[in-house]
């Protein structure tokens, strides 16, 4: 089930989670993992709430999805995430051997693509879906911090 | 408190955790994080137990240490880990801005150094401490799997 139907729908769900993070004062990144048309993992950034630099949206979604499937591997799943994953999250996605990753906005400072190809060779990868919505949430968040 | 006194002692503590992992059927990697001479975070691999590809020794130790300090940052801490960190763990260490990382055995297949410099520029890095003990634990584990 790696079809591209409904990509926008799932990214909208990731955006909802990103907006939740925003309201909590967290960097607004959200992620969902889909298997057989069903969302089996959700996450948003919680680094501030948990005082934990590893509490990224993707990590939370991966842990939830692997628990749900009782498997370390997500090869039949797609991750939708509002921001290009960082090196840590790309490394986690590598271990999960996830089938497909769809990102929204690029992250020119901390995105994993700065370091070449860190995902699993079997993982399909694309970026740019709803990137304006995804990116403007980030811009607005950092503007509000500066003008706090 | 980034002194090098007692490095072997702390690596021995990481090795104890690696041996615990071994006995649980987990890849035998252990890690401790030290702050002011005190161990404030411990971890060993739990990927099998938790069905979670993100449950690496370093991740567990980072989460424990940041909770202990109530801070996302570990800039005054040293991580001792029996195996060279992977890309995911190096990315997590980057976010924590940890002061120093001391690794035991190298990981020529999955070690982060294959991808260049992924740690924070302020992080001191060394590898090779007790590498024979650390490495032989790994060799023995994978041999027992093959002949199991």
Interface residues (C-beta under 8 A of the other chain):
Chain A: X47 X48 X50 X51 X52 X53 X54 X59 X62 X63 X66 X67 X69 X70 X71 X72 X73 X86 X87 X88 X89 X90 X91 X92 X94 X95 X96 X112 X115 X116 X118
Chain B: X47 X48 X50 X51 X52 X53 X54 X59 X62 X63 X66 X67 X69 X70 X71 X72 X73 X86 X87 X88 X89 X90 X91 X92 X94 X95 X96 X115 X116 X118
